């Protein structure tokens, strides 16, 4: 596949890195000369120092023959113009990062349809929706839904009181669920029956959404609910999160703490049912005064990683049940989890997952990026003449590091075993480590060949 990425900031760099590692033909256009030099030194991609919204620059890099154009600069207008131009030149798929809600929240038409852009993505909004899933499922470390909500993926932590600690997978009755991965000491394992579950392991579990509560009881985990939520930071992500809770009429008391007086006033005008507090949320005395120990979930989403880290640690020490911290730097995510922060989220990893749907081959419905190793949960349809169709799972030679988590057929959700057979157009959930992604794609593409 041939891809042009416009903007080499955190999101652009992350996507370029991922695509280059998969040996795609990647061109990065970056206007800042110093940043362009850094990308050229660190990644195996072609780098052009120029304006990605310039028709001359786009023509010079062969936009007419490009499969994918991703515009992720800090300027919304530049991203939209670049994608509009690329589409006119014949680029197959265009993706634009757009943060300004005035461009994306239009009442009468889709901005994608108007501008001819295949995907308009707002990293802060996407991140807020990911956090909202945890708000609704606070017993989980990660949460996602597939097949119109019929299937649920949860990541859970194995504690000392877990009845499965010390057991092998073959000792468990997994008729209602599939453990697609075990994360242990920052390594992601796709397990088999001989793998033992240890205290401290993080398990990724797939089950029918309406049966997940029963599945969790096997691990001595019970559904909880959030009554009191504290959000640190009234920026885009914080306000989006509070708005989601208000719009869904969730019975949650929401408190937003914002140090900047102007932002606090704007949030107060924007949010109807949330309490806005103009104060320094990283100040121990402030958090004590706000009775932070009564908070079920503390979410730190300021633009400062250090503030998010510090405030989450203070909140945890004061008795908050669960903490979530947003970070820009993915390299410090393991450190933050080691020192006691329950969940660490990276907007650029979440954004990359949303964009990957347009990169993957086959009939892809969605892509979720999981864990530090950037494993993927692929939601796809089995194409009629693909290698896997008509075979039972035990007769399919799955690549190392991949497993089918669920099959949906005629609205029926099937938790698979070795005897389960793949039918044409089956709706599948496939977990795979990065090294096996292309091999997995080939199993479900017509004739095992892609169009890239």
C-alpha angles and dihedrals in degrees: 000000000000115000134180116202116195112202124029100212122124096295095040093047092048093051093044090051093050094047094045091051087055088053097246119152101258129185119186121200113198126170096200106083096206092050091047090055091051092052092048091052096047104037135051094234138108111259125202120192104216150083112301092206092059114105090212092056093045092049091048092058094048101254090168090070099040126120098199135020118189118187112192106154120137090256115083095198093052091051093051095046092047092052093044091052093045091052091050089052090054105263107162099221132016130191125188130189108222122176103171108098091207088070099045105034101069118152102210108038144016113262088214091058093045096049099033092239115144096211131016109191131189110196094201093051092046090050091049091053090051090052091047089059089057091047087058092043105034093164089069133080091206132008136188139162130216140182094035092312097309094114127049130198117200132178113210135181121235109225131189092266094053112121091216096057108118095018126117119235090246088062092060128085099234098172091120101039146026125222099214097178145008119207111205124172090343093308120118116219128189097212135217130197093280095058114110122220112232134193108269094031118135112218126201107210130187122198142142106290093233091052099045093096090059091045092054091055088066086066093042090251119135129195114263133185134218115237098166124036126183119196119195110207129035094213124118097292095045094048093044090053093050090047092052090054092047095047092049090048092230111179093240130129104229122200120184119197116199127173096198110081095208093051090046091054092048091049091049090055092045100045119062105186103027126096111235118204121190101213145105105276092195091062112104094212092050092052091047091049090052091054091240091175088075091061116107094196130021116196119191110196106154120134091252116084092198093054091048090050096046097044092047091052092048091048091049092050091050091058107269108158097221137008133201122191128189115216134184095199110071092190091071096049095095091048092053092052092047093057095053111276107137101212130017119191129194116202091203093056090048091047092048089054091054091050094046091073086074092049101048120091125236132031096326121180099179144342126213120193111216133194134341093300090060094236114176137227105209119200107197148144121249107239115228100246097037124128095251099049116107094018132106115241093247089059095049115091099225116196116254109272098030136101139167111244101184145354124213116199124171091341091308116123113216121195097209134228132180093282095053112116125215112232127195112280094011111161105235138191109208124183116203140169115233095256091061101042097102093046090051091050091054092055092064103033120097107271090354090276130117131212094233 
